[in-house]
Amino acid sequence: MVGSDALQSIVYARGSLRLLDQRKLPLEVDYIDVKDSADGWNAIRDMVVRGAPAIAIAAALALAVEVSGLDFTGTPAGAASFVSKKLEYLVSSRPTAVNLSDAATKLQTLVSKTAETAKDAKAIFQVYIEAAETMLIDDVADNKAIGSHGAEFLQKQLGNSKNISVLTHCNTGSLATAGYGTALGVIRALHSGGVLEKAFCTETRPFNQGSRLTAFELVHEKIPATLIADSAAAALMKQGRVQAVIVGADRIAANGDTANKIGTYNLAISAKHHGVQFYVAAPVTSIDLTLPSGEEIVIEERSPKELLNSEGGLGKQVAASGISVWNPAFDVTPANLITAIITEKGVITKTDGDGAFDIKGFIQSAK
């Protein structure tokens, strides 16, 4: 599925799931065993696995492992209900990432439909397991398509430059997906095409997904890269050292407003001011057409400890005792700050008339 030397956040064989504990990177590479949906819920909530595509796949596979060895004596309808309730439980682990709820809805529909004609409960579980495994395979192919579309589009937008430098935020690579990555996949494609001069990555406070994970991937892949503090991004753009910003997405509203890791909005504002192109790279499953704008996106707030203690809340106290904390995990970047949205189906650009995205029309024409 991916190269033998590629980083893998998800290691799966039927009946077995191991997740790379990303809290321990880059100093320690350790995998944890996931035996059921409860293990999956905890791994997602505790940030063992993170990144919208990887969350969805890890959740689906956690339940696949659980049902693979389940001694279930009920009816097909009972089995479908069992799967549906477990998926609802898994969705509650990280509410902002739409990929998880989208996958759950599709899997629930599948098992419900299968139950109408299935002869026994085992058939329900078999269909579910195969569908979850297909998600894992498809994600890598989709990510490579995102990388290819994005690299080609960026080169055209930048006048076929052979020296492109980009800035990315958070982690959107092999560790956030089944393999290859979304925004980092575009960077990989630019590098393999010989046109990437340098990738810059932010620390991505307070959990440091950039310094711990993205930097780790860039070094592993031998991609020329430089780490910067989150607060250095505007100065970097002012010096003209980057031509584009490429980020991922946890949820994209119908109008193009995008929820992504906290700090993304800051970057978009700075990019607009400095004339730097700003791209969102994400699979179509990150698009939520039920939400007209980003105003309706639920923003998860995380533990105050991530700010009060070092190591994203896992280390010693670094802030004054008694201080109150506001720690949103994501912010929403308005569509008017986004140059284009890169998907596995192609690049969504703005219409000529009002500079708005026609995302619904793009998805319909891409089917």
VOZADO-416843 format. One record per residue: residue in three letters; x, y, z of N, C-alpha, C in turn. Coordinates in steps of 0.2 Angstrom, whole numbers, padded with zeros to 4 digits, always signed. Atoms other than C-alpha are relative to their C-alpha. Layout:
N
AlaXYZXYZXYZ
...
REM end
This chain:
367
Met+0004-0006+0000+0000+0000+0000+0004+0006+0000
Val-0005-0005+0000+0014+0012+0004+0007-0003+0001
Gly-0007+0003+0000+0033+0010+0003+0002-0003+0007
Ser-0002+0003-0006+0041-0001+0016+0004+0005+0005
Asp-0003-0005-0004+0051+0014+0022-0004+0006+0002
Ala+0005-0006-0001+0036+0026+0023-0003-0001+0007
Leu+0003+0000-0007+0029+0031+0040-0007-0002-0001
Gln+0007+0002-0001+0013+0023+0045-0003+0001+0006
Ser+0004-0001-0006+0001+0029+0058-0004-0005+0002
Ile+0005+0005-0001-0010+0015+0055+0003-0007-0003
Val-0003+0006+0002-0004-0003+0054-0006-0005+0001
Tyr+0006+0004+0000-0019-0015+0050+0001-0007-0004
Ala+0001+0007+0003-0021-0034+0046-0007-0002+0003
Arg+0006+0002-0003-0038-0042+0048+0000-0003+0007
Gly+0000+0003-0007-0042-0044+0066+0005+0004+0005
Ser-0006-0003-0004-0027-0033+0072+0001+0007-0003
Leu-0001-0007+0001-0025-0014+0073+0005+0003+0005
Arg-0005-0003-0004-0009-0005+0079+0000+0007-0002
Leu-0001-0007+0001-0008+0014+0080+0006+0003+0003
Leu-0007-0003-0002+0008+0024+0081-0002+0006+0005
Asp+0002-0005-0005+0007+0034+0097+0004+0007-0002
Gln-0003-0006+0002+0010+0051+0090+0002+0005+0005
Arg-0001-0004-0006+0011+0059+0107+0008-0001+0002
Lys-0007+0002-0002+0029+0051+0109+0005+0002-0005
Leu-0005-0002+0006+0036+0057+0092+0003+0007+0002
Pro-0004+0004+0005+0049+0062+0087+0005-0004+0004
Leu-0005+0004-0004+0059+0054+0101-0001-0007+0001
Glu+0001+0007-0001+0051+0038+0103-0006-0003-0005
Val+0005+0003+0004+0042+0027+0090-0003-0006+0003
Asp+0003+0005-0004+0029+0016+0099-0007-0001-0003
Tyr+0007+0002+0002+0013+0007+0093-0004-0003+0006
Ile+0005+0003-0005-0002+0003+0104-0005-0004-0004
Asp+0005+0005+0003-0014-0011+0101-0007+0002+0001
Val+0007-0002-0001-0032-0007+0098-0004-0006-0002
Lys+0004+0006+0001-0044-0021+0101-0007+0001-0001
Asp+0007-0001+0000-0061-0013+0101-0001+0007-0001
Ser+0002-0007+0001-0071+0003+0098+0002+0005+0006
Ala-0002-0004-0006-0067+0009+0116+0007+0002+0000
Asp-0008-0002+0001-0048+0008+0113+0000+0005-0006
Gly-0001-0005+0005-0051+0017+0097-0002+0007+0002
Trp+0002-0007-0002-0061+0031+0105+0005+0003+0004
Asn-0005-0002-0004-0048+0033+0118+0006+0003-0004
Ala-0006-0002+0004-0034+0034+0105-0001+0006-0004
Ile+0002-0006+0004-0043+0047+0095+0000+0006+0005
Arg+0001-0006-0005-0048+0058+0110+0007+0002+0003
Asp-0006-0002-0003-0031+0057+0118+0006+0002-0005
Met-0005-0002+0005-0022+0061+0102+0006-0005-0002
Val-0005+0005+0003-0013+0045+0099+0000+0000-0007
Val+0000-0001+0007-0019+0046+0082-0004+0007-0002
Arg+0003-0006+0001-0024+0063+0074+0000+0001-0007
Gly+0001-0001+0007-0028+0071+0057-0006-0003-0002
Ala+0006+0002+0002-0045+0070+0050-0001-0006-0004
Pro+0001+0007+0004-0043+0056+0037+0002-0006+0005
Ala-0002+0006-0005-0033+0045+0050-0005-0001+0005
Ile+0005+0001-0005-0046+0048+0063-0006-0004-0002
Ala+0006+0003+0003-0060+0042+0052+0002-0008-0001
Ile-0002+0007+0002-0050+0026+0046+0001-0004+0007
Ala-0001+0004-0006-0044+0022+0064-0006-0002+0003
Ala+0007+0001-0004-0062+0023+0071-0003-0006-0004
Ala+0004+0005+0004-0069+0012+0057+0004-0007+0001
Leu-0003+0006-0001-0055-0001+0059+0000-0003+0007
Ala+0001+0002-0007-0056-0001+0078-0006-0004+0001
Leu+0006+0004+0000-0074-0007+0076+0001-0006-0004
Ala-0001+0006+0004-0069-0019+0062+0004-0006+0004
Val-0003+0004-0004-0057-0027+0074-0004-0003+0005
Glu+0005+0002-0006-0070-0028+0088-0005-0006-0003
Val+0005+0005+0002-0083-0037+0077+0003-0006-0004
Ser-0004+0005+0003-0070-0048+0068+0000-0007+0004
Gly+0000+0006-0004-0070-0060+0083-0006+0000+0005
Leu+0006-0001-0005-0087-0055+0091-0004-0007-0001
Asp+0005+0006+0000-0098-0070+0096-0007+0003+0001
Phe+0007-0003+0000-0115-0062+0092-0005-0005-0002
Thr+0006+0005+0002-0131-0072+0092-0006+0003-0002
Gly+0006-0003+0002-0143-0059+0087-0002+0000-0007
Thr+0002+0000+0007-0152-0056+0071+0004+0005-0005
Pro-0003-0005+0004-0145-0046+0056-0002+0007+0001
Ala+0002-0007-0002-0155-0031+0061+0003+0002+0006
Gly-0003-0002-0006-0148-0032+0078+0008+0001-0001
Ala-0007-0001+0002-0130-0033+0071+0001+0007-0003
Ala-0001-0006+0003-0133-0018+0061-0001+0006+0005
Ser+0001-0004-0006-0140-0009+0076+0006+0001+0004
Phe-0006+0000-0004-0125-0014+0086+0006+0004-0003
Val-0005-0004+0004-0113-0007+0072-0002+0007+0000
Ser+0002-0007+0000-0123+0009+0071+0001+0004+0006
Lys-0001-0003-0006-0122+0013+0089+0007+0001+0002
Lys-0007+0000-0001-0104+0009+0090+0003+0006-0004
Leu-0002-0005+0004-0101+0021+0076-0002+0007+0003
Glu+0002-0006-0003-0111+0035+0085+0005+0001+0006
Tyr-0005-0001-0006-0100+0032+0100+0007+0003-0002
Leu-0007-0002+0002-0084+0034+0090+0000+0007-0003
Val+0001-0007+0002-0090+0050+0082+0001+0005+0005
Ser+0000-0005-0006-0091+0058+0099+0007+0001+0002
Ser-0007+0000-0002-0072+0056+0101+0003+0007-0002
Arg-0002-0006+0002-0068+0071+0090-0005+0003-0005
Pro+0006-0002+0004-0083+0081+0084+0001+0005-0006
Thr-0001-0005+0006-0075+0094+0072+0002-0003-0006
Ala-0003+0003+0006-0067+0082+0060-0006-0003-0004
Val+0006+0003+0003-0081+0079+0047+0001-0007-0003
Asn-0002+0007+0003-0072+0064+0039-0003-0006+0004
Leu+0002+0005-0005-0077+0054+0055-0007-0001-0001
Ser+0007+0000+0001-0095+0058+0054-0003-0002-0007
Asp+0002+0002+0007-0096+0056+0035+0001-0008-0001
Ala-0001+0007+0001-0088+0039+0036-0005-0004+0004
Ala+0005+0004-0004-0100+0033+0050-0006+0000-0003
Thr+0006+0000+0003-0115+0039+0041+0000-0005-0006
Lys+0000+0005+0006-0110+0029+0025+0000-0007+0002
Leu-0001+0006-0002-0105+0014+0035-0007-0003+0003
Gln+0007+0002-0003-0122+0014+0045-0005-0001-0006
Thr+0004+0001+0006-0131+0016+0028+0001-0007-0003
Leu-0002+0006+0003-0122+0001+0021-0002-0006+0004
Val+0002+0006-0004-0125-0011+0036-0008+0000+0001
Ser+0007+0000+0000-0143-0006+0037-0003-0003-0006
Lys+0002+0002+0006-0146-0009+0019+0001-0008-0001
Thr-0002+0007+0000-0137-0026+0020-0004-0004+0005
Ala+0004+0004-0005-0148-0031+0035-0007-0002-0003
Glu+0006+0002+0003-0163-0031+0024+0000-0007-0004
Thr-0001+0006+0004-0157-0046+0014+0004-0006+0003
Ala-0005+0004-0003-0144-0054+0025-0003-0006+0004
Lys+0003+0006-0003-0147-0072+0032+0002+0000+0007
Asp-0002+0000-0007-0137-0070+0048+0005+0006+0001
Ala-0004-0006-0002-0127-0057+0058+0007+0000-0002
Lys-0007+0000+0003-0110-0063+0052+0000+0004-0006
Ala-0001-0004+0006-0114-0056+0035+0000+0007+0001
Ile+0000-0007-0001-0117-0039+0042+0007+0002+0002
Phe-0007-0002-0002-0100-0039+0051+0005-0001-0006
Gln-0005+0001+0006-0091-0046+0035-0001+0006-0005
Val+0000-0006+0005-0098-0032+0024+0003+0006+0003
Tyr-0003-0006-0003-0093-0019+0037+0007+0000+0000
Ile-0007+0001+0000-0076-0026+0039+0003+0002-0007
Glu-0003-0001+0007-0073-0026+0020+0000+0008-0002
Ala+0001-0007+0001-0080-0008+0019+0006+0004+0003
Ala-0005-0003-0004-0068-0002+0033+0007-0001-0003
Glu-0007+0001+0003-0053-0010+0024+0001+0004-0006
Thr+0000-0003+0006-0058-0002+0008+0002+0008+0001
Met-0001-0007-0001-0057+0015+0016+0008+0001+0001
Leu-0007+0000-0001-0039+0012+0021+0004+0000-0006
Ile-0003+0001+0007-0034+0007+0003-0001+0007-0004
Asp+0002-0006+0004-0043+0022-0005+0003+0006+0002
Asp-0003-0006-0002-0036+0035+0006+0007+0002-0002
Val-0007-0001+0003-0018+0033+0000-0001+0002-0007
Ala+0001-0002+0007-0024+0034-0018-0003+0007-0001
Asp+0003-0007+0001-0034+0049-0015+0005+0005+0002
Asn-0005-0005-0002-0020+0058-0006+0006+0001-0005
Lys-0005-0001+0005-0008+0054-0020-0003+0005-0006
Ala+0003-0004+0005-0021+0062-0032+0000+0007+0002
Ile+0000-0007-0002-0022+0077-0021+0007+0003-0001
Gly-0007-0003+0001-0003+0079-0022+0001+0002-0007
Ser-0001-0001+0007-0003+0077-0040-0004+0007-0003
His+0004-0006+0002-0017+0090-0043+0003+0006+0002
Gly-0002-0006-0003-0010+0102-0031+0007+0003-0003
Ala-0007-0002+0002+0008+0102-0037-0001+0003-0007
Glu+0001-0002+0006+0002+0104-0055-0003+0007+0000
Phe+0004-0007+0000-0010+0119-0051+0005+0005+0003
Leu-0004-0005-0003+0003+0128-0040+0005+0002-0005
Gln-0005-0002+0005+0016+0127-0054-0003+0005-0005
Lys+0003-0005+0005+0004+0135-0066-0001+0007+0003
Gln+0001-0006-0003-0001+0148-0054+0006+0004+0001
Leu-0007-0004-0002+0017+0153-0050+0004+0000-0006
Gly-0004-0001+0006+0022+0154-0068+0005-0006-0002
Asn-0005+0005+0001+0030+0137-0069+0007+0001+0003
Ser-0006-0001-0003+0043+0142-0057+0003-0007+0002
Lys-0004+0006-0002+0057+0129-0053+0002+0000+0007
Asn-0002-0001-0007+0060+0136-0036-0005+0002+0005
Ile+0006-0001-0004+0044+0135-0026+0001-0001+0008
Ser-0001+0002-0007+0045+0137-0007-0007+0001+0003
Val+0007+0000-0003+0029+0134+0004+0000-0001+0007
Leu+0000+0000-0008+0024+0136+0022-0006-0005+0001
Thr+0005+0005-0002+0013+0122+0030-0001+0001+0008
His+0002-0001-0007+0004+0122+0047-0003-0007+0002
Cys+0002+0006-0003+0000+0107+0059+0003-0006-0004
Asn-0003+0005+0003+0003+0090+0052-0005-0003-0005
Thr+0004+0003+0005-0005+0083+0036+0003-0005-0005
Gly-0003+0005+0004+0006+0069+0030-0002-0007+0001
Ser+0002+0007-0001+0007+0051+0032-0002-0002+0007
Leu+0002+0001-0007+0005+0052+0051-0008+0003+0001
Ala+0007-0002-0001-0012+0061+0048-0005-0003-0004
Thr+0004+0003+0005-0019+0050+0035+0002-0008+0000
Ala-0002+0007+0001-0017+0032+0029+0007-0001-0003
Gly-0006+0000+0004-0002+0037+0019+0001+0006-0005
Tyr-0001-0006+0005+0006+0051+0009-0001+0007+0002
Gly+0002-0006-0002-0004+0065+0015-0004+0005-0004
Thr+0004-0005+0003-0015+0080+0010+0005+0006-0002
Ala-0004-0006+0001-0006+0097+0011+0008-0002-0001
Leu-0007+0002+0001+0011+0088+0014+0000-0005-0006
Gly+0000+0004+0007+0006+0076-0001+0002+0005-0005
Val-0002-0005+0006+0007+0092-0012+0007+0002+0001
Ile-0007-0001-0001+0024+0096-0004+0004-0006-0003
Arg-0004+0006+0003+0030+0078-0008+0000+0000-0007
Ala+0000+0000+0007+0024+0080-0026+0004+0005-0003
Leu-0005-0006+0002+0033+0097-0028+0007-0003+0000
His-0006+0002-0001+0048+0089-0021+0002-0005-0005
Ser-0002+0006+0005+0048+0073-0032+0000+0003-0007
Gly-0001-0003+0007+0045+0085-0047+0006+0004-0001
Gly-0006-0004+0000+0061+0094-0043-0001+0008+0000
Val+0001-0007+0000+0053+0111-0041-0001+0003+0007
Leu+0001-0003-0007+0052+0113-0022+0007+0002+0002
Glu-0006-0002-0003+0066+0124-0015+0000-0001+0007
Lys+0001+0001-0007+0060+0123+0003-0007+0000+0003
Ala+0006+0000-0004+0046+0118+0014+0001+0003+0007
Phe+0000-0003-0007+0043+0129+0030-0005-0003+0004
Cys+0006+0003-0004+0033+0121+0044+0000+0004+0007
Thr+0001-0004-0007+0026+0130+0060+0001-0005+0005
Glu+0000+0004-0006+0028+0123+0077-0007-0003+0001
Thr+0007+0002-0001+0009+0122+0078-0001-0001+0008
Arg+0001+0000-0008+0007+0127+0097-0008-0002+0001
Pro-0004+0002-0006+0001+0121+0109+0002-0008+0000
Phe-0001+0007+0000+0002+0102+0104+0006-0001-0004
Asn-0006+0001+0004+0017+0105+0092+0000-0005-0005
Gln+0000+0005+0006+0011+0094+0078+0005+0002-0005
Gly-0004-0002+0005+0022+0104+0067+0007-0002+0001
Ser-0007+0001-0002+0039+0103+0076+0001-0008+0002
Arg-0001+0007-0002+0036+0085+0082-0002-0005-0006
Leu+0002+0005+0005+0027+0077+0067+0002+0002-0007
Thr-0002-0002+0007+0029+0087+0051+0007+0000-0001
Ala-0007-0001+0001+0047+0091+0054+0003-0007+0000
Phe-0002+0007+0000+0049+0072+0058-0001-0003-0007
Glu+0002+0003+0006+0041+0067+0042+0005+0003-0006
Leu-0004-0003+0005+0051+0080+0031+0007-0002+0001
Val-0007+0002-0001+0068+0075+0039+0000-0008-0003
His+0000+0007+0002+0063+0056+0036+0000+0000-0008
Glu+0001+0000+0007+0058+0060+0018+0006+0004-0004
Lys-0005-0003+0003+0074+0070+0015-0002+0006-0004
Ile+0003-0006+0004+0064+0085+0009+0003+0006+0004
Pro-0003-0006-0003+0073+0102+0012-0005+0004+0004
Ala+0005-0003-0004+0064+0110+0026+0003+0004+0006
Thr-0002-0004-0006+0065+0123+0040-0006+0001+0004
Leu+0005+0000-0005+0055+0124+0056+0000+0008+0002
Ile+0000-0006-0003+0049+0141+0062-0005+0000+0006
Ala+0005-0001-0005+0039+0148+0077-0006+0002-0003
Asp+0006-0003+0003+0021+0151+0074+0000+0007-0001
Ser+0000-0007+0000+0024+0169+0077+0004+0003-0005
Ala-0005-0002+0005+0037+0170+0064-0003+0000-0007
Ala+0002+0001+0007+0026+0167+0049-0001+0006-0004
Ala+0001-0007+0003+0021+0185+0045+0007+0003-0002
Ala-0007-0003+0002+0040+0190+0045+0003-0004-0006
Leu-0002+0004+0005+0044+0175+0034-0003+0003-0007
Met+0003-0002+0006+0031+0181+0021+0002+0007-0002
Lys-0002-0007+0002+0036+0199+0022+0007+0000-0003
Gln-0007+0000+0003+0054+0194+0017-0001-0003-0007
Gly+0000+0003+0006+0047+0185+0002+0002-0007-0001
Arg-0003+0007+0001+0053+0168+0006-0004-0006-0001
Val+0005+0005+0002+0037+0159+0003-0005+0002-0006
Gln+0004-0002+0005+0026+0159-0012-0007-0002+0001
Ala+0007+0003-0002+0011+0149-0005+0000-0003+0007
Val+0001+0004-0006+0004+0142+0011-0005-0005-0002
Ile+0005+0006+0001-0004+0125+0010-0001-0004+0007
Val+0002+0003-0006-0014+0118+0024-0005-0005-0001
Gly+0005+0005+0001-0026+0104+0027-0007+0002+0003
Ala+0006-0002-0003-0044+0104+0034-0003-0005+0004
Asp+0004+0004-0004-0055+0096+0047-0007+0000-0003
Arg+0007+0000+0003-0071+0102+0039+0000+0006-0004
Ile+0001-0005+0005-0075+0113+0024-0008+0001-0001
Ala+0007-0002+0001-0092+0122+0023-0002+0000-0007
Ala+0003+0000+0007-0103+0123+0007+0003+0006-0003
Asn-0003-0006+0003-0096+0141+0004+0007+0000+0000
Gly-0007+0000+0000-0078+0136+0007+0003+0002+0006
Asp-0003-0001-0006-0075+0142+0024+0002-0006+0003
Thr-0004+0006-0002-0063+0130+0032+0002+0000+0007
Ala-0002+0001-0006-0060+0124+0049+0006-0005+0000
Asn-0006+0004-0001-0042+0118+0053+0003+0002+0006
Lys-0004-0001-0007-0029+0118+0067+0000+0008+0001
Ile-0001-0007-0002-0029+0134+0077+0006+0003-0002
Gly-0005-0004+0002-0018+0147+0070+0000+0000-0008
Thr+0001+0000+0007-0023+0143+0052-0003+0007-0003
Tyr+0003-0006+0002-0034+0159+0051+0006+0006+0000
Asn-0006-0004-0001-0018+0169+0057+0004+0000-0007
Leu-0004+0001+0006-0009+0162+0042-0003+0003-0006
Ala+0004-0002+0006-0023+0166+0030+0000+0008-0001
Ile+0000-0007+0000-0024+0184+0035+0007+0003-0002
Ser-0006-0002+0002-0005+0186+0034+0002-0001-0007
Ala-0001+0002+0007-0005+0178+0017-0003+0005-0005
Lys+0004-0005+0004-0018+0190+0010+0004+0006+0000
His-0004-0006-0001-0008+0205+0017+0006+0000-0005
His-0007+0000+0003+0008+0199+0009+0000-0002-0008
Gly+0000+0002+0007+0001+0193-0008+0002-0007-0001
Val-0002+0007+0000+0005+0175-0004-0006-0004-0001
Gln+0006+0004+0001-0007+0162-0011-0001-0005+0006
Phe+0002+0005-0006-0016+0151+0002-0005-0005-0003
Tyr+0004+0006+0002-0022+0134-0002-0002-0005+0006
Val+0002+0005-0004-0032+0121+0007+0000-0007-0004
Ala+0000+0006+0003-0029+0103+0003-0003-0006+0004
Ala+0004+0004-0004-0041+0090+0008-0005-0005-0004
Pro+0005+0004+0004-0052+0075+0002-0007+0002+0000
Val+0007-0003+0001-0070+0078-0004-0003-0002+0007
Thr+0004+0002-0006-0075+0069+0012+0001+0005+0006
Ser-0001-0005-0005-0069+0084+0022-0005+0006-0001
Ile+0005-0005+0002-0083+0094+0013-0006-0001+0003
Asp+0007+0001-0003-0099+0096+0023-0005+0005-0003
Leu+0004-0004+0004-0112+0103+0011-0007+0001+0004
Thr+0006-0002-0004-0125+0103+0025+0001+0006+0004
Leu-0001-0006-0004-0117+0118+0033+0001+0006-0005
Pro-0001-0005+0005-0119+0134+0023+0006+0004+0000
Ser-0006-0004-0001-0104+0143+0031+0003-0003+0006
Gly-0004+0002-0006-0091+0141+0044-0003+0002+0007
Glu+0003-0002-0006-0102+0149+0057-0003-0006+0003
Glu+0004+0006-0002-0111+0132+0059+0005-0005+0003
Ile-0004+0006-0002-0095+0122+0062+0002+0000+0008
Val-0001+0001-0007-0093+0116+0080+0008+0000+0001
Ile-0007+0000-0002-0076+0120+0087+0002-0003+0006
Glu-0001+0004-0006-0069+0108+0099+0005+0004+0005
Glu-0005-0003-0005-0060+0115+0115+0003-0005+0004
Arg-0003+0005-0003-0047+0105+0122+0003+0002+0007
Ser-0002-0001-0007-0039+0103+0140+0004+0006+0001
Pro-0004-0005-0002-0032+0118+0148+0008-0002+0001
Lys-0006+0003-0001-0017+0107+0152+0005+0001-0006
Glu-0004-0001+0006-0011+0109+0134+0004+0006+0000
Leu-0004-0007-0001-0006+0127+0138+0003+0001+0007
Leu-0002-0001-0006-0003+0126+0156+0007-0005+0002
Asn-0006+0005-0001+0010+0111+0155+0004+0000-0007
Ser-0005+0001+0006+0025+0108+0143-0003-0007-0004
Glu+0001+0006+0004+0024+0094+0130-0007-0001-0002
Gly+0007+0000+0002+0006+0098+0125-0004-0002+0006
Gly+0004+0002-0006+0000+0095+0143+0003-0006+0003
Leu-0002+0006-0003+0010+0080+0146+0006+0001+0005
Gly-0006-0001-0004+0025+0088+0155-0001+0004+0006
Lys+0000-0004-0006+0029+0100+0169-0004+0006-0001
Gln+0003-0006+0000+0019+0115+0173+0004+0006-0002
Val-0004-0006+0002+0025+0131+0164-0004+0006+0001
Ala+0004-0006-0001+0011+0143+0167-0002+0002+0007
Ala+0001-0002-0007+0006+0153+0182-0006-0004+0003
Ser+0006+0004-0003-0006+0143+0194-0006+0006+0000
Gly+0006-0005-0001-0024+0151+0194-0002+0003-0006
Ile+0001-0004+0006-0023+0158+0176-0006-0004-0004
Ser+0005+0003+0004-0039+0154+0166+0003-0001-0007
Val-0002+0002+0006-0037+0146+0149-0005-0001-0005
Trp+0004+0002+0006-0045+0146+0132+0004-0003-0005
Asn-0004+0005+0004-0039+0132+0121-0004-0003-0006
Pro+0003+0003+0005-0049+0130+0105+0005-0004-0005
Ala-0004+0004+0004-0042+0116+0094+0000+0002-0007
Phe+0000-0002+0007-0047+0124+0078-0003+0007-0001
Asp+0004-0007+0001-0052+0141+0070-0002-0001-0007
Val+0003+0000+0006-0061+0145+0054+0002+0005-0005
Thr-0003-0005+0005-0053+0153+0039-0006+0001-0005
Pro+0005-0001+0005-0066+0162+0028+0002-0001-0007
Ala-0002+0002+0007-0067+0157+0010+0003+0006-0004
Asn-0003-0005+0004-0062+0174+0004+0007+0001+0001
Leu-0007-0001-0001-0045+0172+0011+0004-0006-0004
Ile-0002+0006+0002-0043+0155+0002+0001+0000-0008
Thr-0001+0000+0007-0035+0154-0016-0004-0005-0004
Ala+0003+0006+0003-0041+0137-0020+0000-0006+0004
Ile+0000+0006-0004-0046+0120-0013+0002-0006-0004
Ile-0003+0006+0004-0036+0105-0019-0003-0006+0003
Thr+0003+0007-0002-0045+0088-0018+0002-0005-0005
Glu-0002+0006+0005-0043+0071-0026-0003+0000-0006
Lys+0004+0000+0006-0056+0075-0039+0003+0006-0004
Gly-0003-0006+0004-0046+0091-0045+0000+0006+0005
Val-0001-0006-0004-0044+0109-0039-0007+0004-0001
Ile+0005-0004+0000-0059+0119-0034+0002+0008+0000
Thr-0002-0007+0001-0057+0137-0040-0006+0005+0001
Lys+0005-0005-0001-0067+0153-0038-0003+0002-0006
Thr+0003-0002+0006-0080+0158-0050+0002+0007-0002
Asp-0003-0007+0002-0076+0174-0060-0004+0006+0002
Gly+0005-0006-0001-0092+0184-0056+0002+0003+0007
Asp+0000-0003-0006-0091+0186-0037+0005-0003+0005
Gly-0006+0002-0003-0075+0177-0032-0002-0005+0005
Ala+0002+0005-0005-0085+0163-0023+0001-0007-0003
Phe-0001+0007+0002-0083+0144-0023-0007-0003-0001
Asp+0006+0004+0001-0096+0133-0031+0002-0007+0001
Ile-0002+0006-0002-0092+0118-0021-0005-0006-0002
Lys+0005+0005+0001-0108+0109-0023+0000-0002-0008
Gly+0000+0001+0007-0107+0111-0042+0006-0004-0002
Phe-0006+0003+0001-0089+0105-0042-0001-0008+0001
Ile+0001+0007-0002-0094+0089-0033-0005-0004-0004
Gln+0005+0004+0005-0109+0085-0044+0003-0001-0007
Ser-0003+0001+0007-0098+0087-0060+0005-0005+0001
Ala-0006+0004+0000-0084+0077-0053-0002-0007+0001
Lys+0002+0006-0002-0095+0062-0049+0000-0005-0007
REM end
